[in-house]
Amino acid sequence: QSALTQPASVSGSPGQSITISCTGTSSDVGGYKYVSWYQQHPGKAPKLMIYEVSNRPSGVSNRFSGSKSGNTASLTISGLQAEDEADYYCCSYKNRVFGGGTKLTVL
Amino acid sequence: EVQLVESGGGLVQPGGSLTLSCAASGFTSSSYWMSWVRQAPGKGLEWVANIKQDGSEKYYVDSVKGRFTISRVNAKNSLYLQMNSLRAEDTAVYYCARESPDGYNFDFWGQGTLVTVSS
């Protein structure tokens, strides 16, 4: 199973909004609602940020939001903060496949 | 508080074996599917294997089928990964992860244990 496609890096200034895309196929991202997003700081464990495309777990800031259109899911972070600088991974649970990861830099 | 603590990683020669353990606390682990997910140095996440609550169903990524075995002992709130015939490409941090109650995502992760396969 091929990994989902994410941009290698994105950047933004504090207070701005950024969007990270995650592109798959109709067999994974496009066909099911089971897309989740994970945040990983260097040397730390991944943390669930979004599940089932657009749902936030308890305790996750409402600055994080998710959506999907066709075979592409997206993670949007609004009001960027320095602490948001991390790697972000999407996942399609149907095939238990992750994206390659996107490094977010807060300028 | 949910906690997952992995152990058992280390340096092993190609062709060797290693068993990883994951100790769960703060929840009833017998009520959840559990997974192992790995991350090679500087690379992304890769799901490795998972196991049903009662151990009756197990699934593996193709690259480890026939070499790795996932198991659990619910009475000990523990998850295991027996790894045989290890290859250099198995070098990674191995994370234990809980699958959410309604399935479809990994809602809690351990801190990981590093496995290095090298001569």
Boltz contact constraints between the chains, C-beta under 6 A:
constraints:
  - contact:
      token1: [A, 34]
      token2: [B, 104]
      max_distance: 6.0
  - contact:
      token1: [A, 36]
      token2: [B, 105]
      max_distance: 6.0
  - contact:
      token1: [A, 45]
      token2: [B, 109]
      max_distance: 6.0
  - contact:
      token1: [A, 45]
      token2: [B, 111]
      max_distance: 6.0
  - contact:
      token1: [A, 46]
      token2: [B, 109]
      max_distance: 6.0
  - contact:
      token1: [A, 48]
      token2: [B, 107]
      max_distance: 6.0
  - contact:
      token1: [A, 51]
      token2: [B, 105]
      max_distance: 6.0
  - contact:
      token1: [A, 89]
      token2: [B, 45]
      max_distance: 6.0
  - contact:
      token1: [A, 93]
      token2: [B, 104]
      max_distance: 6.0
  - contact:
      token1: [A, 93]
      token2: [B, 105]
      max_distance: 6.0
  - contact:
      token1: [A, 96]
      token2: [B, 47]
      max_distance: 6.0
  - contact:
      token1: [A, 98]
      token2: [B, 44]
      max_distance: 6.0
  - contact:
      token1: [A, 98]
      token2: [B, 45]
      max_distance: 6.0
  - contact:
      token1: [A, 100]
      token2: [B, 44]
      max_distance: 6.0
  - contact:
      token1: [A, 101]
      token2: [B, 44]
      max_distance: 6.0
